[in-house]
């Protein structure tokens, strides 16, 4: 996804308000330290509990390692068939492993499989060293990328999720990260649906039980340490809708799967995703001053959706508030206003609206006329 689209995602997640869930359709009781349910299609949070409480991300960390790996592939810094050296540090990695060998060549794609499906800490270190030279430098890139994505309460010190006091995140931040992978790297997202992988004559299954229990679930990642508890980010698609749940701090593998399934069912059964505007459809026109045109078409660069209770889409009302005075030149994609969305007179959220066209500066006399008009305005 282009950087502007990534920024728009962050703005939607931050401006849409913390939670559109209503008292008349309360979320299910979830046995977890913290959790969040996100409608990926609209970018809105449906419901949450303690979404900004600091947690140990455990192997959910590997989502950021994967994000930077996919970015390195996109930018041609590495290639899938490239042979990656195995350092002794990677070979001796603690915790879950894919069992890479110092004497056996391994490709970047094999390491990606090992990182995602087998949750291999050794695969993460090997990829980190290949991309950044050292795991320490890679961890700095991880934190920097988290900040760019809008993960406000996250810090990384390693590529795998091993415990460290300065290694932390939140359920909300992890939701932003997982959503960013789905949207920025749709081709690579397919790795998360693979149920098992064999490397070095050792077959290991994906620890995400929902891949077997729910045919709509096609990702994403599990995590566990003694302090973090059992964690799961689950993503499911039914029809054109995609929901994503983040559940951290449960008591067992079965509980994290059960609670995640409970949240996904709640979101799909009791909430709708409604498209308010199509890509490049003008929401309204905005007055422009000192420009070659008096009016500017404003809208969204992508289809715009909101999440509402089931069957209440027709009750949604939207109002565009423009940033005035808007003075030329104006560039397509420039933020020019805010769309305030309500349901039954209650706010759902506020969303950034952008210019759909370029408006050049007017000639000398046009600018002078508008200067005088602005004095009186």
N, C-alpha and C positions, 0 to 999 in steps of 0.2 A: 504494500500500500504506500502511495506517495506520502511524504512527510506531512503535507497539509492534512491529508485524510487521517493520519495518525493523531495529529493535533486536534482535529475535529472530534475524534473518538474521546480523547481526554476531556475536552470541553463538555461533551455530552454527559460523560460519566460524572463530571464534577458539578455541572450546572443543573442537571436534571433532578437534583434533590436527593436526599439519602435513601428514600424508600417510599414508593407509591402504594405499598400495601395498606389495606383499609381494615377497620375494625370489624366490618361485617363479613370479611373473608380472611380471617387471620391465618397465618402460616401454620403448618403443623409443628408440634413440639419436636425439637431436634436435640438429641443427646450429643452435644459437641461443645468444645470450649468456645468456638466462634464459627460463624458460617455466613455465607452470602449466596443469593440466587440472582443470576444476571440473565436478562434477555439479550443475547448477543445480536439479534437482528435489529433491535432498537438501540442497544447500548445502555438501557436503563436497568437499574437495580429493582427487582421485584420485592425482595424482603431480605432482612439480615438480622443477625444478633452479634453485637460486639465486633463489627467489621473492621474497626481501626485499632483493636487491641493488639499489642505487639506479640507475635508468636514466633516460635522456631520453625522455619519452613521445611526442615529436613530435606528429603529428596525432591520436594516440589521446587527446590532450587534449580533442579536440572532443566526446568522450563526456560530459565534465563540462559543457561548454557546452550540449550538448543536454539533459542532465539538468535544468539550471537553466531552460532554455527551456521544457521540458515542464512543470516546476513552475509557471512563470509563467503558462502557458496554463491549467493546472488551477486556479490561484488567481485567474484572470481579471485578471491584471495586463496581459496582452496578449491579442490574439485572432488567429486564423489569417488573417482577411481584413484585418487592420489594416495600413495603409500605414506603412512604416518609413522615416524619413529616412535618406538616404545621406550620411554625412559625407565630407570629403575624406580623412580618415585611413582610413576603410574603403575608399574608392575606390582609394587608392594602396597598398593592402595588398600585401606581398611574398608570394612563393611561389604555391601553388595558389590559383586564384580561380574564382568563378562569373561574374565580369565584370559586376557591378552598375554602374550609371551614375548620376552625380550628377544628371542631368536626367530620369531615368526612374523613375517610382514602382515600388516593389517591396513585396510583402506579406510578412508574417511567414512564411506557409507557403512562399512561394517561397524565402525565405532558409533555411528548414529543409531544403528539398530541396537547395539549393546547399551547405549546410554538410555534410550527411550523404552525399549521393551524389557531389557534385563536390569535396568536401573544401575548400570555398572559405574561405580566410582572411578575405576581404572580407565574406562572409556572417556569420562569427563576430563580427567587430568590430561590424557593424551591429546584430546581435542583442544583443550585450553593452551597447552604448550605449543601445539602446531599453529594456532591462530595468533597468540600473543607473545610467545617466547617463554613465558613462565605462568604458572597458575596464579601467582600473586598479581602480576600485571593484568591477567585476564579478569580477576576478581574486581579490580579497579574499573575495568571496562563494563563489567556487569552492573556495578553500582551507578556508573555514569549513564548507562542505557536505561536503568530503572528510573532515574530522575527525568530523562527525556520522555519516557512513556507516561509520566505523571504518577509514578509510584512514590508517594510522598513520605512514606514511613518504612523504607526498605534499605538495608545495607548488606552487602555480600563480602565475605572474606575468603570463600573458596568456591569451587565449581560444582561440588557434589552435594553439599548440604550437611557436612559434618558439623557437629555443635561447636559454637564459638560465641562468646558474649556479644561480639560486634556483628554477628550474622543473624539477621532478623527480618521479618516482614509482617504483613497483616493480611487478613482474609480479603479485604478490598483490593489491596495492591496485587495480590496473587491472581485475583479475578481480572484485573486490568492486563496483567501479563499474559494469562491464558487466552483472553479475548484477542489480544494483539497477535498472538501466533495464528489463531484461526483466520484472522482477517489479512494479516501481512504475508503469510506463507501458506496459502491454501493447498498448494501441491505437496509441500513437505508435511502438512498436517496428517496425511494418510498414514505416516509411521505409527501414530498413536492408536490406530485401530488394529494393529497386528497382534495376534494373541500369543505367539511364541516365536522364539528365535534360537537357532542352533549355531554355536561358534566353538571352535576348538573341541569338537566332539561332545559338547555339553549343551543340552537343550534346556532352556528356562522359559517359563510361562510369564506372560504379562500379569502383574499383580492386581490389575483392575478387574475385579470380579464382574462388574457390570457389563463388560464386553461379552460375557457368556449369558448373563441374565436378562438383558434388555437389548433387543435388536436395533433400537434407535441410538444406543450409546456407541460412539465411535472414538472415544478418548476420555481423560487425557493422562493423568499422572497420579501415582500414589506416593506416600512418604511415611516414614516412621523413624523416630528415635524415642528413647525412654522419656525424655523431657517433652517432646512434641506430641507424643501419642500417635495414633493412627490417623492419617490424613488422606484425603482424596479430592482431586479436582475432576469432576465428571462433566462431559459435554455430550449432548444428545440433540438429534435433529428429527423432527416430525413434520412432514410436509416441507414447507418453506421456512419454518421457524427453527431456530437453534437456541437452546438454553444451556447455561453453564452453572454448575454448583461448586462452591468451595467449602469443604467441611474439614475443620482442623481440630485435633485434640479429642478423638474418640477412644474408646477402650479396646477395640479389637478390629480386625480386618472385616469381619461380618457386620459390625456396627457401622463402620464408615460407609460400607456399600449400601446398607439398609437406609441410613439417614440421607445419603445422597439421592437414592432412588425416590425416597419420600418427597424430597424437595422438587425434583424434576417433574414428578407426577402432579404435584400441587401447581407448578407453573404452567404446565401444558393443559391441565383440566379446568383451571379456574381463571386463567388470564388469556387475553388475546393480544396479538401483535397487529396493529392497524397502520396501514400506509396512509399518511396524510398528504404527502406530495411526492411526485415522481422526480427523478433526477432532472435537473435543469428546468423544472417547472417554476414559473414565477409565482411566488407566494403573494407578492404585491409589487407595486412600483413606489420608488422613493424619490423625493425631490433632490435634485443636484444643483449646486450653486457653482457659477463660474465655469460651467462645462459646455461642451459642444452639443449636449443634449440636456433637456430639462428633467427628464425622468430616467430612472435606472431600474431595470428588472432585478429583483432580489429573490433568492431561494436557496437551494441546497445543491451541492455537487454530486450527491448520491441520493437514492430514494430515501425519504425520511419517514421513519416509523416511530410510533409510541406504543407503550404497553398499558393496557387498560383491563379492568375486570371483564370477564367473558360476557359478550353480548351488548356492551355499552359503547362501542366504537362510534355510533351515530351521535352520541351526546358530547363528543369532544369539540371544543371551541378553541380557536387559535387567534392571537392578535399579534401583529408585527409592530414592534417599537423600533423606529429607526434612530440612528445616531445623527443628530442634527446640530449645527448645519453640516451637511455632507458636501465638501468642496472638492471639485475636480483638481487633478486627475484621479480617477477611480480605476483600479485594476480588477479584472475578473478574479474571483477567489478572495478578494479583500472582505473582511468582516464589516458589515454595514448596519447591522441591527440585531435584535433579539426577538425570537418568537416565543411568546408566552402562551402556554397550552394549559387549558382548564378542562375539568370534567365535573359537571354539575356545579359549576361556580367555584370549585376548589382547585388550586394550582396543582398541575402534574409536574411541571418543570419549565425551565427557560433554556432555549437552545440558540446557538449562534447562527445567524443568517448571513450569506455572503453575496457579493455582487456576481451576477451571471454574465456581465458584459463589461467591456472597457468603455470608459467615458473620458475623452480627451479634454484638455483645457480649451476654453472658448477664446475667441480673438480678443483684442484689446478692448473694443467697445463693449463686447458682451461681459467681460470681466468687470468693467467700470459700472455697468448698469446693475449687476448683481451686488457689487460693493455698496452702492447706494441703497439698494433694497434691503441688504442685511443691516444697515444702520437703523432703518425703521423697524425691522423685524426684531 
